[in-house]
Amino acid sequence: MHRPDLRPIDQTLFDQLAEQALLRPRLRCNFNFHQEQDAVQRFLNVLQPGTYVRPHRHCREAAGAGFECFVVLQGAIGLLVFDADGQTRQSLTLNALGPVRGVELAEGLFHTLVALQPASVLFELKQGPYQPLHDKDFHPAFPLEGTPEALQQEQRWRALFPIPRGSLADD
C-alpha cells in the first residue's frame, strides 16, 4: 500500500474525526498514520466527553517497549494513573493551551484518559507492531466498557478535574 509523502495534521482533519467520534457509541475515533505491522504506532485519537477508556497498561516482550506518549493538539484531557489496587496514584491535566501539553508514560502503568473538552485531539506514539489481542492489559478493578457502571465511573473521573480555561463552559 502506497503511503502519501505528506499527511497534513490540520483543523479539517480534527473536525472530520470529531464528527465521526460523536456518531460512534464509544465517543472516540482514531486516525492511524501507521500500518499494523509498523515498529512504531502513531495516530490521532479524538475523544469526546463521556467516552470511557477502561484503565489499562501496555506491556511488551522487550523491556521498556510498553511506553506510551500523548500530546494534546486540541482541547484537554485528564490523565489518571492507578496502582495495582486501583487507587489513583497520580492525576494530570493535559491541555493544548498548556502549561502541560503532553506526557510520556513508562511501561506497565495502569492509566485512563478523560475527555475534558469536546473534540479533544491527542497525538499518540507507542511501540509496535499493533497486536490487538495483546495490546492492553486491563485493570480488573474497573467496569467493562459499555456498562452503566462504566458511564458512572467516567462521570466521577471527569468531576475530579476543573473545567479547563478556553473551554466551551467559559463562553
MIMINU-817835 format. One line per field, with one value per residue: residue number from 1; residue in one letter; chain; x, y, z of N, C-alpha, C in turn. Coordinates in steps of 0.001 Angstrom, whole numbers, plus 500000, padded with zeros to 6 digits. Atoms other than C-alpha are relative to their C-alpha. Last residue first. Layout:
<sites>
nr <- NUM | ...
rest <- a | ...
kette <- A | ...
nx <- X | ...
ny <- Y | ...
nz <- Z | ...
cax <- X | ...
cay <- Y | ...
caz <- Z | ...
cx <- X | ...
cy <- Y | ...
cz <- Z | ...
</sites>
This chain:
<sites>
nr <- 171 | 170 | 169 | 168 | 167 | 166 | 165 | 164 | 163 | 162 | 161 | 160 | 159 | 158 | 157 | 156 | 155 | 154 | 153 | 152 | 151 | 150 | 149 | 148 | 147 | 146 | 145 | 144 | 143 | 142 | 141 | 140 | 139 | 138 | 137 | 136 | 135 | 134 | 133 | 132 | 131 | 130 | 129 | 128 | 127 | 126 | 125 | 124 | 123 | 122 | 121 | 120 | 119 | 118 | 117 | 116 | 115 | 114 | 113 | 112 | 111 | 110 | 109 | 108 | 107 | 106 | 105 | 104 | 103 | 102 | 101 | 100 | 99 | 98 | 97 | 96 | 95 | 94 | 93 | 92 | 91 | 90 | 89 | 88 | 87 | 86 | 85 | 84 | 83 | 82 | 81 | 80 | 79 | 78 | 77 | 76 | 75 | 74 | 73 | 72 | 71 | 70 | 69 | 68 | 67 | 66 | 65 | 64 | 63 | 62 | 61 | 60 | 59 | 58 | 57 | 56 | 55 | 54 | 53 | 52 | 51 | 50 | 49 | 48 | 47 | 46 | 45 | 44 | 43 | 42 | 41 | 40 | 39 | 38 | 37 | 36 | 35 | 34 | 33 | 32 | 31 | 30 | 29 | 28 | 27 | 26 | 25 | 24 | 23 | 22 | 21 | 20 | 19 | 18 | 17 | 16 | 15 | 14 | 13 | 12 | 11 | 10 | 9 | 8 | 7 | 6 | 5 | 4 | 3 | 2 | 1
rest <- d | d | a | l | s | g | r | p | i | p | f | l | a | r | w | r | q | e | q | q | l | a | e | p | t | g | e | l | p | f | a | p | h | f | d | k | d | h | l | p | q | y | p | g | q | k | l | e | f | l | v | s | a | p | q | l | a | v | l | t | h | f | l | g | e | a | l | e | v | g | r | v | p | g | l | a | n | l | t | l | s | q | r | t | q | g | d | a | d | f | v | l | l | g | i | a | g | q | l | v | v | f | c | e | f | g | a | g | a | a | e | r | c | h | r | h | p | r | v | y | t | g | p | q | l | v | n | l | f | r | q | v | a | d | q | e | q | h | f | n | f | n | c | r | l | r | p | r | l | l | a | q | e | a | l | q | d | f | l | t | q | d | i | p | r | l | d | p | r | h | m
kette <- A | A | A | A | A | A | A | A | A | A | A | A | A | A | A | A | A | A | A | A | A | A | A | A | A | A | A | A | A | A | A | A | A | A | A | A | A | A | A | A | A | A | A | A | A | A | A | A | A | A | A | A | A | A | A | A | A | A | A | A | A | A | A | A | A | A | A | A | A | A | A | A | A | A | A | A | A | A | A | A | A | A | A | A | A | A | A | A | A | A | A | A | A | A | A | A | A | A | A | A | A | A | A | A | A | A | A | A | A | A | A | A | A | A | A | A | A | A | A | A | A | A | A | A | A | A | A | A | A | A | A | A | A | A | A | A | A | A | A | A | A | A | A | A | A | A | A | A | A | A | A | A | A | A | A | A | A | A | A | A | A | A | A | A | A | A | A | A | A | A | A
nx <- 500780 | 499576 | 500674 | 501320 | 500993 | 500131 | 500150 | 498820 | 500256 | 500654 | 499192 | 498745 | 500247 | 500045 | 498656 | 499260 | 500538 | 499473 | 498582 | 499916 | 500484 | 498931 | 498956 | 500422 | 500910 | 501365 | 500521 | 499855 | 501065 | 500873 | 500813 | 501224 | 500023 | 500994 | 500276 | 500350 | 499611 | 499022 | 500314 | 501293 | 500488 | 501277 | 501196 | 500775 | 499292 | 499600 | 498834 | 499455 | 499077 | 498692 | 499193 | 498600 | 499072 | 500438 | 500593 | 500473 | 500180 | 501327 | 500111 | 501176 | 500420 | 501434 | 500835 | 500610 | 500644 | 499118 | 500220 | 499594 | 499340 | 499800 | 500657 | 499553 | 498546 | 498960 | 499609 | 499348 | 500809 | 499258 | 500788 | 499364 | 500920 | 499673 | 498626 | 499355 | 500016 | 500995 | 501285 | 500504 | 499129 | 500469 | 499120 | 499936 | 499271 | 499547 | 500166 | 499355 | 500823 | 501212 | 499939 | 501313 | 499895 | 501181 | 499811 | 501015 | 500249 | 501418 | 500694 | 500083 | 500073 | 498723 | 498970 | 499434 | 498805 | 499388 | 498567 | 499186 | 498594 | 499752 | 498791 | 499404 | 499359 | 500896 | 500418 | 501077 | 500892 | 500938 | 501107 | 500824 | 501378 | 500197 | 501390 | 500438 | 499295 | 498928 | 498702 | 499948 | 500600 | 499217 | 498971 | 498670 | 499510 | 498570 | 499638 | 498614 | 499711 | 498882 | 500418 | 499644 | 500941 | 501342 | 500011 | 500099 | 501366 | 500890 | 499893 | 500561 | 501458 | 500546 | 499926 | 500982 | 501316 | 500572 | 500728 | 500244 | 501321 | 500388 | 498772 | 499710 | 500285 | 499231 | 500837
ny <- 499053 | 498630 | 499545 | 499493 | 500999 | 500083 | 498687 | 499288 | 499691 | 498704 | 498998 | 499771 | 499041 | 498661 | 499566 | 499723 | 498750 | 498909 | 499837 | 499343 | 498635 | 499289 | 499708 | 498816 | 500300 | 500206 | 498955 | 500230 | 500640 | 499022 | 499290 | 500726 | 500069 | 499193 | 500803 | 499399 | 498596 | 499838 | 500890 | 499743 | 501369 | 500099 | 499923 | 500973 | 501069 | 501138 | 500690 | 501076 | 500740 | 500451 | 500765 | 499997 | 500116 | 500642 | 499045 | 498861 | 498835 | 499427 | 498648 | 499712 | 498617 | 500007 | 499132 | 500672 | 501303 | 501159 | 500963 | 501352 | 500807 | 501407 | 500370 | 501357 | 500076 | 500054 | 498628 | 499439 | 498982 | 499706 | 499451 | 498913 | 499432 | 498681 | 499704 | 498970 | 498683 | 499141 | 500155 | 501355 | 501052 | 500803 | 501165 | 500608 | 501266 | 500366 | 501385 | 500349 | 500362 | 499181 | 499023 | 499456 | 498551 | 499242 | 498554 | 499338 | 498584 | 499752 | 499738 | 498582 | 499097 | 499311 | 501007 | 500590 | 500785 | 500627 | 499739 | 501062 | 499976 | 500891 | 500729 | 500740 | 501246 | 501136 | 500232 | 499102 | 500420 | 498925 | 500568 | 499031 | 499767 | 498561 | 499611 | 498874 | 500076 | 499013 | 500657 | 500878 | 501268 | 501225 | 499696 | 500588 | 499839 | 499990 | 500404 | 499730 | 498563 | 499804 | 500290 | 501356 | 500970 | 499747 | 500439 | 501466 | 500324 | 499656 | 501059 | 501236 | 499839 | 500020 | 501387 | 500753 | 499825 | 498665 | 500127 | 498835 | 500183 | 499024 | 499368 | 498669 | 498964 | 498758 | 498815
nz <- 500830 | 499730 | 498768 | 500372 | 500342 | 501449 | 500643 | 500512 | 501407 | 500228 | 500689 | 499278 | 498917 | 500607 | 500365 | 498751 | 499451 | 500820 | 499668 | 498686 | 500191 | 500704 | 499014 | 499242 | 498892 | 500468 | 500880 | 501425 | 500787 | 500642 | 499010 | 499643 | 498537 | 499290 | 498814 | 498715 | 499896 | 498922 | 498869 | 499348 | 499821 | 499311 | 500825 | 500761 | 500682 | 499177 | 500513 | 499177 | 500846 | 499524 | 500939 | 499568 | 501129 | 501243 | 500932 | 499209 | 500875 | 499804 | 500534 | 500800 | 500226 | 500270 | 499167 | 498866 | 500177 | 500013 | 498916 | 500363 | 498983 | 500301 | 501259 | 500316 | 500020 | 498973 | 499690 | 501185 | 500653 | 501221 | 501103 | 500726 | 500989 | 500532 | 499599 | 500820 | 499362 | 500622 | 499312 | 500226 | 499483 | 498869 | 499890 | 498672 | 499940 | 498662 | 499574 | 498731 | 498853 | 499898 | 501084 | 500322 | 500125 | 500418 | 499981 | 500825 | 499731 | 499736 | 501263 | 500300 | 498849 | 499764 | 499739 | 501215 | 499688 | 501167 | 500133 | 500575 | 499590 | 498865 | 500348 | 498891 | 500400 | 499845 | 498615 | 499616 | 498923 | 499689 | 499251 | 499295 | 500400 | 499886 | 500202 | 499173 | 498716 | 499791 | 499851 | 498818 | 500378 | 500105 | 500981 | 499955 | 501367 | 500298 | 501350 | 500356 | 499989 | 499068 | 498614 | 499553 | 500570 | 499454 | 498601 | 499975 | 500444 | 498879 | 498997 | 500565 | 500067 | 498633 | 499531 | 500791 | 499402 | 500010 | 498735 | 499145 | 499406 | 498979 | 499521 | 500537 | 499010 | 500103 | 500000
cax <- 481563 | 483858 | 481959 | 483069 | 486615 | 489411 | 490387 | 489978 | 486959 | 488456 | 489212 | 487864 | 484333 | 485559 | 486565 | 483159 | 481419 | 483672 | 482847 | 479110 | 479321 | 481443 | 478907 | 476121 | 478130 | 479639 | 483261 | 483823 | 483988 | 487219 | 489080 | 490339 | 492817 | 493001 | 496217 | 496236 | 497887 | 497810 | 494778 | 495001 | 498735 | 499986 | 503648 | 504501 | 505894 | 503893 | 503030 | 499777 | 498672 | 495647 | 492627 | 489869 | 486659 | 484608 | 486560 | 487540 | 487939 | 489180 | 492136 | 492976 | 496099 | 497739 | 501495 | 503384 | 505772 | 506566 | 504131 | 505251 | 503314 | 501782 | 500546 | 501265 | 501050 | 499357 | 496812 | 496565 | 495791 | 496944 | 495558 | 497402 | 496439 | 498652 | 498383 | 494637 | 493773 | 493009 | 494780 | 497753 | 498289 | 496453 | 497434 | 494779 | 495130 | 492592 | 492423 | 492030 | 491159 | 493292 | 496796 | 497230 | 500486 | 500469 | 503401 | 503141 | 505840 | 505496 | 508896 | 510819 | 511815 | 511178 | 508185 | 505714 | 503431 | 500868 | 498605 | 494866 | 492136 | 488937 | 488632 | 485065 | 483915 | 481544 | 483332 | 484505 | 487838 | 489832 | 492867 | 495440 | 497961 | 501489 | 502417 | 506112 | 507527 | 504942 | 502964 | 499564 | 500215 | 500945 | 499400 | 496273 | 493243 | 491386 | 487839 | 486057 | 482544 | 482400 | 478926 | 480183 | 478488 | 480229 | 483609 | 482917 | 482240 | 485435 | 487371 | 486164 | 486812 | 490346 | 491116 | 489904 | 491840 | 495132 | 497531 | 498627 | 499824 | 502722 | 504517 | 501331 | 501597 | 501356 | 500000
cay <- 531242 | 529719 | 526400 | 525948 | 525571 | 528140 | 527537 | 523922 | 522858 | 521538 | 517804 | 515290 | 515584 | 513882 | 510824 | 510538 | 510874 | 508182 | 505828 | 506358 | 505522 | 502445 | 501282 | 501538 | 499089 | 499705 | 499229 | 496760 | 498115 | 498801 | 496726 | 494213 | 496667 | 495878 | 494585 | 496150 | 495400 | 491607 | 490568 | 493578 | 493215 | 496527 | 496338 | 498486 | 500768 | 503835 | 507317 | 509139 | 512515 | 513522 | 515529 | 516786 | 517273 | 518439 | 519323 | 517331 | 513939 | 511520 | 509215 | 506117 | 504609 | 501480 | 501969 | 498964 | 500768 | 504374 | 507093 | 510024 | 513232 | 516053 | 519602 | 520707 | 524527 | 524489 | 525626 | 522127 | 520898 | 517798 | 517710 | 515392 | 512830 | 510488 | 507365 | 506848 | 503592 | 500602 | 498066 | 497689 | 501455 | 503853 | 506701 | 509239 | 511547 | 514306 | 515514 | 518996 | 520503 | 520389 | 519071 | 517146 | 515158 | 511575 | 509123 | 505461 | 503156 | 499377 | 498920 | 499319 | 495660 | 493824 | 491482 | 494343 | 495527 | 498281 | 499240 | 499552 | 501612 | 501384 | 504428 | 505642 | 508327 | 510824 | 513943 | 513397 | 511842 | 512097 | 509799 | 510706 | 508056 | 506804 | 503175 | 502435 | 499117 | 499010 | 495743 | 497335 | 500141 | 503568 | 507014 | 505855 | 508063 | 507002 | 507918 | 508430 | 508672 | 504894 | 504627 | 506335 | 509340 | 511913 | 510359 | 510737 | 514463 | 514849 | 512979 | 515295 | 518410 | 517300 | 516508 | 519943 | 521538 | 520143 | 517229 | 517197 | 513846 | 514340 | 511702 | 509669 | 505997 | 503407 | 500000
caz <- 526939 | 529572 | 529503 | 525871 | 527138 | 526972 | 530556 | 531651 | 533732 | 536968 | 537039 | 539545 | 538112 | 534921 | 536958 | 538607 | 535218 | 533708 | 536589 | 536140 | 532426 | 533192 | 535777 | 533174 | 531035 | 527592 | 528631 | 531438 | 534954 | 536847 | 539450 | 536855 | 535283 | 531580 | 529971 | 526535 | 523197 | 523463 | 521393 | 519060 | 518323 | 516933 | 515946 | 517624 | 520315 | 521213 | 519979 | 520438 | 519091 | 521101 | 519950 | 522236 | 520261 | 523237 | 526374 | 529457 | 527754 | 530431 | 529746 | 531746 | 533240 | 534634 | 534375 | 532973 | 530649 | 531425 | 530472 | 528330 | 528798 | 526831 | 526805 | 530363 | 530693 | 528303 | 525685 | 524178 | 527696 | 529551 | 533078 | 535437 | 538026 | 540003 | 542162 | 541976 | 543734 | 541552 | 543787 | 541396 | 541406 | 539143 | 536814 | 535802 | 532799 | 532177 | 528593 | 527150 | 523790 | 520652 | 519928 | 523172 | 523155 | 524444 | 524709 | 525617 | 526961 | 526649 | 524954 | 528218 | 528396 | 525136 | 525341 | 525639 | 528407 | 527956 | 530811 | 531213 | 532792 | 530731 | 528495 | 528873 | 526435 | 528058 | 526869 | 523262 | 522408 | 519190 | 518992 | 516375 | 515462 | 515630 | 516256 | 515793 | 514541 | 511756 | 511333 | 511985 | 509478 | 510893 | 510385 | 512160 | 512695 | 515816 | 516828 | 520114 | 521518 | 522221 | 520629 | 517473 | 515848 | 518054 | 517204 | 513474 | 513921 | 515949 | 513237 | 510483 | 512598 | 513502 | 509834 | 508731 | 511592 | 510327 | 510564 | 506924 | 505594 | 503237 | 501166 | 500855 | 501746 | 498997 | 500000
cx <- 498732 | 499158 | 500381 | 499250 | 498689 | 498970 | 499927 | 499650 | 501173 | 499763 | 499233 | 500813 | 501260 | 499790 | 499988 | 501413 | 500717 | 499527 | 500598 | 501453 | 500105 | 499611 | 501156 | 501049 | 499559 | 498993 | 498569 | 499407 | 500366 | 499001 | 498965 | 499084 | 498688 | 500065 | 499062 | 499781 | 499780 | 500377 | 500914 | 499709 | 498698 | 499552 | 498739 | 500739 | 499021 | 500643 | 500323 | 501129 | 500632 | 500804 | 501366 | 500791 | 501462 | 501115 | 499528 | 499365 | 499371 | 499897 | 498556 | 500078 | 498669 | 499533 | 498536 | 499150 | 499377 | 499183 | 500978 | 499820 | 500467 | 500729 | 500127 | 499218 | 500544 | 499432 | 501046 | 500461 | 500777 | 499121 | 500944 | 499043 | 500668 | 498862 | 500410 | 501354 | 500739 | 499861 | 498895 | 498650 | 499332 | 501062 | 499630 | 500886 | 500001 | 500663 | 500481 | 499603 | 500813 | 499228 | 498806 | 500164 | 498621 | 500379 | 498745 | 500176 | 498856 | 499678 | 498512 | 499222 | 499990 | 499824 | 501346 | 501086 | 500463 | 501277 | 500484 | 501474 | 500748 | 501487 | 500337 | 501180 | 500648 | 500614 | 498942 | 499671 | 498971 | 498996 | 499120 | 498890 | 499389 | 498637 | 499897 | 498544 | 499581 | 500594 | 501144 | 501381 | 500158 | 499168 | 500828 | 500876 | 501441 | 500233 | 501515 | 500316 | 501477 | 500398 | 501098 | 499583 | 500241 | 498974 | 498618 | 499913 | 499789 | 498557 | 499084 | 499995 | 499321 | 498473 | 499415 | 499961 | 498913 | 498590 | 499415 | 499197 | 499749 | 498590 | 499719 | 501281 | 500297 | 499550 | 500882
cy <- 500454 | 501023 | 501429 | 500522 | 500665 | 498981 | 499814 | 501360 | 500821 | 500209 | 501314 | 501156 | 500305 | 501067 | 501418 | 500492 | 500375 | 501348 | 501167 | 500266 | 500795 | 501464 | 500776 | 500413 | 501290 | 499673 | 499642 | 501167 | 499835 | 499317 | 500936 | 500740 | 499352 | 499780 | 500851 | 498930 | 500568 | 501449 | 500213 | 499139 | 500086 | 498543 | 499840 | 498685 | 499101 | 498935 | 498860 | 499306 | 498970 | 499459 | 499723 | 499033 | 500113 | 500006 | 499241 | 501079 | 501126 | 501243 | 500450 | 501444 | 500048 | 501447 | 499886 | 500866 | 499522 | 498724 | 498853 | 499127 | 498694 | 499301 | 498530 | 499540 | 498599 | 500140 | 500065 | 501428 | 500580 | 500928 | 500342 | 500463 | 501222 | 500457 | 501405 | 500355 | 501004 | 501355 | 500870 | 499754 | 498640 | 499017 | 499287 | 498766 | 499538 | 498638 | 499870 | 498584 | 499676 | 499528 | 500953 | 501112 | 500506 | 501475 | 500667 | 501497 | 500499 | 501441 | 500293 | 500341 | 501454 | 500995 | 500644 | 499002 | 499346 | 499305 | 499269 | 500392 | 498750 | 500026 | 499139 | 499210 | 499361 | 498696 | 498895 | 499742 | 501088 | 499468 | 501174 | 499239 | 501161 | 500314 | 501506 | 500316 | 501110 | 499891 | 500967 | 499417 | 499070 | 498867 | 498743 | 500512 | 499541 | 500286 | 500110 | 499398 | 500302 | 501465 | 500267 | 499782 | 498573 | 498982 | 500189 | 499485 | 498487 | 499668 | 500259 | 498881 | 498738 | 500049 | 499896 | 498546 | 499243 | 500028 | 501384 | 499619 | 501177 | 499687 | 500983 | 500559 | 501357 | 500986 | 501249
cz <- 500684 | 499263 | 500365 | 501222 | 499636 | 499563 | 498500 | 499411 | 499480 | 498507 | 499889 | 499432 | 500814 | 501065 | 499448 | 499689 | 501302 | 500548 | 499223 | 500386 | 501303 | 499790 | 499369 | 501043 | 500679 | 501085 | 499581 | 499228 | 498533 | 499074 | 499366 | 500975 | 500427 | 501502 | 500855 | 501057 | 501393 | 500263 | 501195 | 501226 | 500787 | 500018 | 500844 | 499978 | 499259 | 499128 | 500956 | 499264 | 500915 | 498832 | 500619 | 499119 | 500418 | 498958 | 498768 | 499143 | 500811 | 499121 | 500147 | 499533 | 499252 | 499883 | 499583 | 500898 | 501308 | 499822 | 499864 | 501229 | 499352 | 501120 | 499664 | 498773 | 499702 | 501382 | 501109 | 500227 | 498815 | 499180 | 498860 | 498911 | 499389 | 499098 | 499567 | 500595 | 499116 | 500653 | 499402 | 500654 | 499759 | 500471 | 501284 | 499924 | 501447 | 499925 | 501437 | 500410 | 501237 | 501227 | 500021 | 498965 | 499577 | 499895 | 499448 | 500167 | 499125 | 500342 | 500202 | 498747 | 499547 | 501146 | 500318 | 500389 | 498704 | 500453 | 498767 | 500056 | 499528 | 500360 | 501218 | 499462 | 501227 | 499543 | 500057 | 501478 | 500275 | 501007 | 500409 | 500682 | 500772 | 499429 | 500215 | 499643 | 500957 | 501404 | 500272 | 500243 | 501207 | 499386 | 499728 | 498861 | 500015 | 498520 | 499840 | 498638 | 499783 | 500128 | 501036 | 501449 | 500494 | 499524 | 500622 | 501427 | 500018 | 499651 | 501186 | 501045 | 499460 | 499975 | 501408 | 500446 | 499241 | 500595 | 500238 | 501258 | 500936 | 500486 | 501130 | 500609 | 499389 | 501080 | 500000
</sites>
